[in-house]
């Protein structure tokens, strides 16, 4: 019997060799703004969470312009009050901490009045308002609460970033066209392209396409699980968090 370990990586996909800061490590770095690493971590957190926060505020009934001001103001307040120092993995998920902080911010009349005006002051992030509104108009139009919409956007952002990482791996391995052809069906969010069409476009057999799709889905699952695990303090919470992700997508 062979003593070789089982293959865990799909063939033709590069293994991840660069270290990516985990979410809680990122939060700790962002809370310490006295260093260059802290500023970079803060900017990364803002990029990851600004749209879920914007969508949450919009669904709470605020208009486009006011939601933009409030989103800017919320992240500015995180900086001014060193709110991130209060984030504690022992007390729950970071997205829950962020959601509660945003609720408190919106409930405070003074904070609403002090929301930064567009184009004024030093802002922690730059909002692409056209992109934000285009994305918001594509959100479910039924009675999805602001909290559920926030959770849904959290789930979709995780999936998007996982697909982006897989795309980078595939391109590094010279399999970019294969990834592009199979991408719609990898996450389960969109419909997959029939294997016959992919095979014809790439000069492959249908069996080879189905095998490649299986391997890419496996790798996508590994990346997604790793990213979810990075947001948790306790490894035993992973399966519950995966269920929460798919529940958010089902909204």
C-alpha positions in Angstrom: 0.0 0.0 0.0 1.3 3.4 -0.9 2.5 5.6 1.9 2.0 8.8 -0.1 -0.4 11.3 1.4 -3.8 11.8 -0.4 -3.9 14.6 -2.9 -5.7 17.6 -1.5 -5.0 20.2 -4.2 -6.6 20.1 -7.6 -4.1 19.5 -10.4 -3.0 22.6 -12.3 -3.9 25.0 -9.5 -1.1 26.7 -7.6 -0.9 26.3 -3.9 -1.2 29.4 -1.8 2.3 30.4 -0.7 1.7 34.0 0.6 0.4 34.7 4.1 -2.9 36.5 4.3 -3.7 38.2 7.5 -6.7 36.6 9.3 -9.7 38.7 10.1 -9.1 38.9 13.9 -5.4 39.6 13.3 -6.5 42.3 10.9 -8.8 43.8 13.5 -6.0 43.9 16.1 -3.7 45.5 13.7 -6.3 48.1 12.7 -6.9 48.9 16.3 -3.3 50.0 16.6 -3.2 52.9 14.1 0.2 54.1 15.3 2.0 51.9 12.8 2.0 51.6 9.0 0.7 48.1 9.3 -2.2 49.4 11.4 -3.2 51.9 8.8 -3.0 49.3 6.0 -5.1 46.9 8.1 -7.7 49.5 8.7 -8.0 50.3 5.0 -8.4 46.6 4.3 -11.2 46.3 6.9 -12.9 49.3 5.4 -12.7 47.8 1.9 -14.1 44.5 3.1 -17.1 45.9 5.1 -18.1 49.2 3.7 -20.7 47.9 1.3 -22.5 45.6 3.8 -22.6 48.6 6.1 -23.9 50.8 3.3 -26.6 48.3 2.4 -27.6 47.9 6.0 -28.0 51.7 6.4 -30.0 52.0 3.1 -32.3 49.2 4.2 -32.9 51.0 7.4 -34.7 53.7 5.4 -32.0 56.3 4.7 -31.7 57.8 1.2 -28.7 57.4 -1.1 -26.9 60.6 -0.1 -27.6 60.3 3.6 -26.6 56.6 3.6 -23.3 57.6 2.0 -22.7 60.3 4.6 -23.6 57.9 7.4 -21.4 55.1 6.1 -18.4 57.6 6.0 -19.4 58.9 9.4 -19.6 55.4 10.9 -16.1 54.4 9.8 -14.8 57.8 10.8 -16.2 57.3 14.3 -14.5 53.9 14.5 -11.3 55.8 14.1 -12.1 58.7 16.4 -13.3 56.7 19.3 -10.9 53.8 19.0 -14.0 51.6 18.9 -12.0 48.7 17.4 -10.1 48.3 20.6 -13.4 47.0 22.2 -13.7 44.2 19.6 -13.1 40.9 21.4 -13.2 37.5 19.7 -14.2 36.0 23.0 -17.5 37.9 22.8 -18.6 36.9 19.3 -18.1 37.4 15.6 -16.6 40.6 14.3 -19.4 41.1 11.8 -21.8 41.0 14.8 -19.7 43.6 16.7 -19.7 45.8 13.6 -23.5 45.5 13.2 -24.1 46.4 16.8 -21.7 49.3 16.6 -23.5 50.6 13.5 -26.9 50.3 15.1 -25.7 52.3 18.1 -24.2 54.9 15.7 -27.5 55.3 13.9 -29.5 55.5 17.1 -27.4 58.5 18.2 -28.8 61.8 16.9 -25.5 63.6 17.5 -23.7 61.0 15.3 -26.2 61.5 12.5 -25.7 65.2 12.6 -21.9 64.8 12.6 -21.9 62.4 9.7 -19.1 63.5 7.3 -20.3 65.4 4.2 -19.3 64.0 0.9 -15.9 65.2 -0.2 -15.0 66.9 3.1 -12.4 66.0 5.7 -10.0 63.1 5.8 -12.0 59.9 5.2 -11.0 56.4 6.0 -12.2 55.1 2.7 -13.4 56.3 -0.7 -16.9 55.2 -1.6 -17.8 54.4 -5.2 -21.4 55.7 -4.8 -22.5 54.7 -8.3 -21.3 51.2 -7.8 -22.9 51.1 -4.4 -26.3 52.2 -5.7 -26.1 49.8 -8.7 -25.4 46.9 -6.3 -28.1 48.1 -3.8 -30.8 48.2 -6.6 -29.9 44.6 -7.4 -30.6 43.5 -3.8 -33.7 41.5 -3.1 -36.8 43.8 -3.2 -38.9 41.7 -0.7 -39.1 42.4 3.0 -35.5 41.4 3.9 -34.6 43.2 7.1 -31.5 45.4 7.3 -29.9 42.9 9.5 -30.6 40.0 7.1 -29.3 42.0 4.2 -26.1 42.8 6.1 -25.7 39.0 6.7 -26.3 38.3 3.0 -23.8 40.8 1.9 -21.3 39.3 4.3 -21.8 35.9 2.8 -21.5 37.2 -0.8 -18.4 39.1 0.0 -16.7 36.0 1.4 -17.7 34.0 -1.7 -16.5 36.8 -4.0 -13.1 37.0 -2.2 -12.7 33.2 -2.3 -13.4 33.1 -6.0 -10.9 35.9 -6.5 -8.2 33.9 -4.7 -9.0 30.8 -6.8 -8.9 32.9 -10.0 -5.4 34.1 -9.0 -4.3 30.6 -8.4 -5.6 29.4 -11.7 -4.1 32.2 -13.7 -0.7 31.6 -11.9 -1.0 28.0 -13.1 -1.8 29.0 -16.7 -5.5 27.9 -16.4 -7.2 31.2 -16.5 -9.5 30.4 -19.4 -10.6 27.2 -17.7 -11.5 29.1 -14.5 -13.4 31.8 -16.5 -15.5 29.1 -18.2 -16.3 27.2 -15.1 -16.6 30.1 -12.6 -20.4 30.5 -12.8 -21.0 27.0 -11.3 -18.2 26.9 -8.8 -19.9 28.7 -5.9 -23.5 27.4 -6.4 -24.8 31.0 -6.5 -25.1 31.1 -10.3 -26.0 28.5 -12.9 -23.1 26.5 -14.4 -22.3 26.4 -18.1 -23.0 23.0 -19.7 -19.9 20.8 -19.9 -20.5 20.3 -23.6 -20.2 24.1 -24.3 -17.1 24.5 -22.1 -15.5 21.5 -23.8 -16.2 22.9 -27.3 -14.8 26.3 -26.4 -11.6 25.0 -24.8 -10.9 22.0 -27.0 -11.4 19.6 -24.1 -13.5 16.4 -23.7 -16.6 16.7 -21.6 -15.2 14.1 -19.1 -12.1 16.3 -18.7 -14.3 19.4 -18.1 -16.4 17.6 -15.5 -13.2 16.4 -13.7 -11.7 19.9 -13.8 -14.9 21.4 -12.5 -15.0 18.9 -9.6 -11.4 19.8 -8.6 -12.0 23.5 -8.8 -15.1 23.2 -6.7 -13.1 21.2 -4.2 -10.4 23.9 -4.1 -13.1 26.6 -3.8 -14.6 24.9 -0.8 -11.2 24.7 0.8 -10.5 28.4 0.3 -14.0 29.4 1.6 -13.7 27.2 4.7 -10.3 28.7 5.4 -11.6 32.2 5.1 -14.6 31.5 7.3 -12.3 29.9 9.9 -10.1 33.0 9.9 -13.1 35.1 11.1 -13.6 32.8 14.1 -11.9 32.6 17.5 -13.0 29.0 18.2 -12.4 26.4 15.5 -15.4 24.4 16.8 -17.7 27.1 15.5 -16.7 26.5 11.9 -19.6 24.3 10.9 -22.2 26.6 12.6 -20.7 29.5 10.7 -20.8 27.7 7.4 -24.5 26.9 8.0 -25.0 30.6 8.8 -23.4 31.6 5.5 -25.7 29.4 3.4 -28.7 30.5 5.5 -27.8 34.1 4.7 -27.6 33.2 1.0 -31.0 31.6 1.1 -32.7 34.9 2.1 
